[in-house]
Amino acid sequence: IPSGRSYQSAVQMANGVVGGSNPNMGGASYNENTYMLDGANITDPVTGTFAVNFNYDAIQQIEVLMGGFMPEYGSSLGGVINLVTESGTNNLEFDSSVFYQNGNWRPKKDERFTADGYLLAPTDFDSEFQTIRIASMVSGPVVRDKAWFVISYQATRSLIANTGIDQPRDFDGHYVLGKLTLQPNSEHRFTA
């Protein structure tokens, strides 16, 4: 789907979702949603928003539930974001990616003024925007047909400095996800 490289961006594409990374869903406030990761609630108890970030390529499925969902999500007044991560296979697999954005490569606007000379918006030429994301994931068998692993890492660095803002936003993020899946027989599966 045409969205950013995060589950928060992908969720914004669902019908009934408005807002940014902490969206309003189904008419509720941004802090009335529930975030689930492989069946575990990862909603931040203080802010009521998402509490975990990780490599987007480690996600197998994103499910957005609104309205008449099952009772296990009863504490959610808004929506439920249910994330299912990769589980690994009998083949050793490696995935790596680099994404770079630079605001200097896009068109920039000059200052804009009203007809009587008042400044409406500053110039984009004094602004800066750069982001780089480096991600990798390795998965495979621990015991063939019985146990699998996934290890994922993403490093993010961004710098955003807009005209008129004294303090630029300089951010470094390191996201790690490890998952072990055990299936002793066809009827039971355990995940840690």
TORTI-822259 format. One line per 5 residues: number of its first residue (from 1); their letters; for each residue x, y, z of N, C-alpha, C. Coordinates in pm, whole numbers. Example, Ala and Ser with C-alpha at 12.3 -4.5 7.8 and 13.67 -1.06 7.14 Angstrom:
<atoms>
1> AS> 1319/-569/780/1230/-450/780/1320/-330/780  1285/-225/708/1367/-106/714/1290/3/787
</atoms>
This chain:
<atoms>
1> IPSGR> 84/-118/0/0/0/0/88/124/0  40/235/-53/121/357/-59/120/433/74  204/388/165/214/453/296/359/460/337  384/523/450/519/528/504/562/390/552  686/377/594/740/248/635/727/228/786
6> SYQSA> 603/234/834/573/204/974/429/153/981  399/74/1082/261/26/1095/166/141/1126  216/247/1191/131/363/1218/86/428/1087  174/437/988/138/494/858/40/405/783  60/274/790/-29/180/721/-169/184/779
11> VQMAN> -181/200/909/-312/204/975/-392/325/927  -326/435/894/-395/557/849/-471/535/719  -441/429/646/-509/402/519/-647/336/539  -676/289/659/-803/219/685/-919/319/691  -1036/273/651/-1157/354/654/-1194/385/799
16> GVVGG> -1225/509/830/-1263/549/964/-1147/590/1052  -1027/599/994/-908/639/1070/-863/776/1021  -846/870/1113/-798/1003/1079/-687/1041/1176  -598/1126/1132/-490/1172/1218/-357/1114/1178  -257/1138/1261/-121/1097/1231/-83/964/1293
21> SNPNM> 37/959/1353/88/835/1410/4/784/1526  -63/874/1596/-157/835/1701/-297/872/1650  -359/785/1569/-481/823/1500/-606/818/1587  -706/894/1543/-841/882/1597/-912/776/1513  -970/677/1579/-1031/565/1507/-1177/550/1547
26> GGASY> -1262/539/1450/-1403/516/1476/-1467/625/1560  -1419/748/1550/-1477/859/1625/-1423/875/1765  -1334/788/1809/-1278/797/1945/-1150/880/1944  -1103/912/2061/-980/989/2077/-858/901/2045  -744/965/2019/-621/893/1983/-572/800/2094
31> NENTY> -607/828/2221/-558/744/2330/-661/642/2377  -760/612/2293/-862/512/2328/-855/390/2236  -740/371/2170/-718/256/2084/-640/149/2160  -640/28/2106/-563/-83/2164/-464/-132/2059  -339/-148/2101/-233/-198/2012/-194/-338/2059
36> MLDGA> -199/-435/1967/-166/-574/1997/-49/-619/1910  44/-696/1968/157/-751/1895/160/-901/1923  132/-982/1821/129/-1128/1835/45/-1172/1955  -68/-1107/1976/-161/-1145/2082/-138/-1077/2215  -29/-1001/2230/0/-932/2356/-32/-783/2341
41> NITDP> -94/-727/2444/-130/-586/2443/-4/-502/2463  28/-415/2366/146/-329/2375/107/-181/2384  -15/-154/2429/-59/-16/2446/14/46/2564  68/165/2546/138/235/2653/36/271/2762  54/223/2886/-45/250/2991/-51/396/3034
46> VTGTF> 53/474/3006/54/615/3046/-13/701/2941  25/686/2814/-27/774/2709/-148/715/2636  -169/584/2644/-279/520/2572/-251/507/2423  -124/523/2382/-85/513/2242/6/392/2224  67/377/2105/157/265/2081/282/277/2168
51> AVNFN> 336/163/2210/452/164/2299/575/101/2234  560/40/2115/670/-35/2055/685/3/1908  809/24/1866/843/40/1725/940/-70/1689  938/-116/1565/1032/-216/1517/1035/-212/1366  1125/-292/1308/1145/-296/1164/1014/-331/1093
56> YDAIQ> 974/-247/1001/849/-266/926/849/-398/847  966/-442/801/974/-565/724/952/-690/808  952/-678/940/926/-792/1028/778/-818/1047  693/-732/991/548/-747/1005/495/-837/894  421/-939/933/357/-1028/837/217/-977/802
61> QIEVL> 145/-924/902/7/-884/881/-29/-770/975  -107/-673/924/-164/-565/1005/-315/-575/993  -381/-587/1106/-527/-596/1108/-581/-476/1185  -676/-404/1124/-739/-290/1188/-885/-325/1214  -924/-324/1341/-1060/-358/1381/-1129/-234/1438
66> MGGFM> -1251/-209/1393/-1331/-100/1448/-1475/-146/1457  -1543/-94/1557/-1684/-127/1569/-1708/-255/1647  -1778/-350/1586/-1821/-471/1656/-1713/-576/1668  -1608/-550/1747/-1506/-653/1764/-1536/-736/1888  -1462/-843/1904/-1487/-943/2008/-1459/-887/2148
71> PEYGS> -1512/-952/2253/-1499/-902/2390/-1356/-891/2441  -1261/-967/2385/-1123/-956/2435/-1064/-819/2412  -1126/-739/2325/-1081/-602/2301/-1175/-501/2366  -1249/-544/2467/-1354/-462/2528/-1308/-332/2589  -1181/-319/2624/-1134/-195/2684/-1107/-86/2581
76> SLGGV> -1120/-117/2455/-1093/-20/2349/-1221/50/2307  -1220/183/2317/-1335/260/2271/-1320/299/2125  -1197/302/2077/-1169/339/1938/-1154/216/1852  -1031/190/1810/-1004/75/1725/-897/-13/1786  -875/-125/1719/-772/-221/1761/-675/-238/1645
81> INLVT> -547/-217/1671/-442/-241/1573/-374/-370/1615  -393/-477/1536/-341/-608/1568/-227/-639/1471  -105/-649/1523/14/-675/1442/58/-820/1460  83/-886/1349/136/-1023/1351/273/-1017/1284  376/-1061/1355/511/-1056/1302/547/-1188/1233
86> ESGTN> 654/-1182/1154/702/-1301/1084/740/-1409/1185  728/-1536/1146/757/-1647/1237/878/-1729/1196  932/-1706/1079/1045/-1787/1034/997/-1911/959  1087/-1969/881/1055/-2088/802/1170/-2187/815  1161/-2297/742/1267/-2397/742/1387/-2354/659
91> NLEFD> 1377/-2242/590/1488/-2190/510/1551/-2072/582  1682/-2064/581/1752/-1949/636/1736/-1833/539  1679/-1722/586/1651/-1607/501/1709/-1481/562  1756/-1392/476/1812/-1264/519/1751/-1153/434  1712/-1044/497/1654/-931/427/1720/-804/481
96> SSVFY> 1757/-715/391/1820/-590/431/1771/-478/341  1761/-357/397/1715/-244/317/1771/-114/373  1785/-16/284/1827/119/321/1731/216/253  1677/310/330/1589/413/276/1644/549/318  1657/637/221/1711/770/247/1619/874/184
101> QNGNW> 1586/976/262/1508/1089/212/1586/1216/240  1584/1308/144/1652/1435/162/1562/1544/107  1524/1637/193/1436/1745/152/1497/1841/52  1628/1839/37/1693/1927/-61/1665/1882/-204  1615/1761/-222/1588/1708/-357/1447/1740/-405
106> RPKKD> 1367/1804/-322/1230/1838/-363/1220/1988/-389  1117/2031/-460/1101/2175/-487/1081/2252/-357  1128/2374/-357/1115/2460/-239/1040/2587/-275  971/2642/-177/891/2761/-199/963/2883/-143  939/2998/-209/987/3125/-156/890/3172/-48
111> ERFTA> 928/3280/21/838/3338/120/708/3379/52  597/3371/126/467/3410/72/411/3523/157  357/3622/87/307/3742/153/163/3768/113  91/3841/199/-44/3885/164/-30/4002/67  -143/4046/10/-141/4157/-87/-89/4285/-24
116> DGYLL> -110/4303/108/-61/4425/172/76/4408/238  147/4297/211/287/4284/250/317/4207/378  216/4148/443/241/4071/565/287/3929/528  382/3877/605/437/3745/578/335/3637/613  301/3552/517/211/3438/540/289/3314/579
121> APTDF> 396/3283/506/474/3162/532/620/3190/498  711/3136/581/853/3157/553/900/3073/435  1020/3098/393/1077/3024/282/1115/2882/324  1109/2789/229/1154/2653/254/1305/2640/237  1369/2743/182/1512/2734/154/1597/2730/281
126> DSEFQ> 1542/2774/394/1614/2770/521/1580/2645/603  1499/2556/548/1458/2434/618/1546/2317/578  1548/2217/664/1625/2096/633/1546/1974/678  1548/1871/595/1482/1745/628/1564/1631/571  1612/1543/658/1685/1425/615/1647/1307/703
131> TIRIA> 1630/1191/642/1602/1069/716/1674/954/648  1735/868/731/1793/744/679/1748/630/771  1706/520/708/1666/400/780/1745/283/725  1814/212/812/1887/92/773/1828/-23/853  1780/-125/783/1711/-235/849/1762/-368/797
136> SMVSG> 1761/-467/885/1795/-603/844/1716/-702/929  1695/-819/870/1621/-924/938/1677/-1058/895  1694/-1149/988/1737/-1285/957/1639/-1380/1025  1600/-1484/954/1507/-1582/1009/1543/-1720/956  1499/-1821/1029/1527/-1956/985/1490/-2058/1091
141> PVVRD> 1531/-2182/1069/1496/-2289/1163/1594/-2298/1280  1541/-2332/1396/1623/-2373/1509/1630/-2525/1507  1510/-2587/1497/1495/-2731/1475/1396/-2744/1360  1438/-2805/1254/1357/-2816/1133/1218/-2871/1162  1114/-2804/1111/973/-2840/1128/922/-2832/1272
146> KAWFV> 1003/-2779/1365/960/-2771/1505/978/-2633/1567  1087/-2564/1535/1116/-2435/1599/1185/-2343/1499  1147/-2213/1504/1200/-2113/1411/1231/-1985/1487  1318/-1904/1431/1355/-1777/1493/1346/-1663/1392  1328/-1543/1444/1336/-1419/1366/1408/-1317/1451
151> ISYQA> 1509/-1253/1394/1579/-1143/1460/1579/-1025/1363  1534/-911/1412/1520/-793/1326/1579/-672/1396  1644/-585/1317/1702/-462/1371/1682/-348/1271  1652/-230/1324/1641/-111/1240/1704/7/1311  1790/80/1240/1847/205/1290/1787/319/1210
156> TRSLI> 1739/421/1279/1677/536/1214/1746/663/1262  1774/751/1169/1832/881/1202/1759/987/1121  1708/1090/1188/1641/1197/1115/1677/1332/1174  1680/1431/1085/1705/1569/1123/1600/1655/1053  1523/1728/1131/1421/1817/1077/1443/1953/1141
161> ANTGI> 1472/2052/1059/1493/2189/1107/1413/2282/1017  1309/2342/1070/1223/2431/992/1254/2576/1024  1230/2664/928/1249/2807/947/1159/2855/1060  1215/2934/1149/1136/2989/1259/1135/2901/1383  1189/2780/1376/1195/2693/1493/1341/2690/1540
166> DQPRD> 1362/2736/1665/1498/2750/1717/1566/2615/1739  1492/2517/1782/1550/2387/1817/1516/2285/1709  1614/2235/1634/1584/2132/1534/1552/1999/1601  1481/1914/1530/1450/1779/1580/1556/1685/1525  1642/1638/1612/1751/1547/1576/1724/1416/1650
171> FDGHY> 1694/1309/1577/1646/1185/1639/1728/1065/1594  1768/982/1689/1830/852/1663/1743/745/1726  1709/641/1650/1630/531/1704/1690/397/1666  1687/305/1761/1736/168/1738/1626/72/1782  1573/-5/1688/1461/-93/1715/1503/-239/1695
176> VLGKL> 1482/-321/1797/1520/-461/1793/1397/-546/1819  1382/-654/1743/1273/-749/1764/1331/-889/1751  1307/-974/1848/1345/-1114/1843/1223/-1200/1870  1208/-1308/1796/1092/-1394/1813/1134/-1539/1795  1087/-1624/1886/1111/-1767/1880/976/-1837/1875
181> TLQPN> 955/-1923/1776/830/-1995/1760/858/-2145/1773  782/-2213/1857/797/-2356/1881/665/-2426/1851  668/-2531/1770/548/-2607/1736/579/-2757/1757  556/-2807/1881/589/-2946/1909/502/-3046/1833  377/-3007/1803/288/-3091/1721/195/-2999/1642
186> SEHRF> 112/-3057/1559/29/-2976/1469/-80/-2898/1541  -110/-2931/1667/-219/-2866/1740/-172/-2757/1836  -43/-2748/1864/8/-2652/1961/123/-2571/1902  119/-2440/1928/224/-2349/1884/250/-2248/1995  377/-2229/2028/418/-2136/2133/509/-2030/2072
191> TA> 492/-1906/2118/573/-1796/2069/628/-1716/2185  754/-1681/2178/816/-1594/2278/885/-1480/2207
</atoms>
